[in-house]
C-alpha cells in the first residue's frame, strides 16, 4: 500500500533525524518541504507536509542499467510515488523542471501511465523531447517525432532534454 510505504519512509528519514539536504524550489503553495539525498549517482527527493507530519511524495531519479557509461552520465529515469491526497498539485512536474533546468535529462521507462505521459507531453512544451531506442546498451537517436509503431515498441523511450542538452551528448553516432 502506497500510504504505508510513504509512512515508513517518513519514519525512516524524518523521525530518525537522518541528514537530508534542503531542496530549494522556492515557496510551496501547499506548505510542502522538499528534501534530497544522493546515493550511487541516484537522486532521492522526499516531499513532506510538515503540518500533517506525513510524506506527500517520494521521487527517485534512477540510473539506467540498460545504457552504457557514456549515456549513464547524462540520463536518469524518474519514478514517482505521490500520496492520493497530494496528486494533481504539480509536485512531480516541479521536481522534473528543477532537474531539467539544471541541464540534466530524463528518460522515460518502458511503459508510462496515462497521467505520466500527459505530464511529459506538457513538459515537452518547454523542453525538447526526443525519442531514442535502446539496443545493446547503446542509445540510438530516433528523432523528435516517431510513428506510433516505433513509440509503442519496448526498446523505444522518450527523453526530455534539460536546458542546454543535446541527444548527441549520449547517443551513439
Helices and strands as residue ranges (DSSP letters): H 2-10, I 11-15, E 21-22, E 32-39, E 42-49, E 54-62, H 69-72, E 75-82, G 84-86, H 91-101, E 105-107, H 114-123, E 129-135, E 138-143, H 148-151, E 156-160, G 167-169
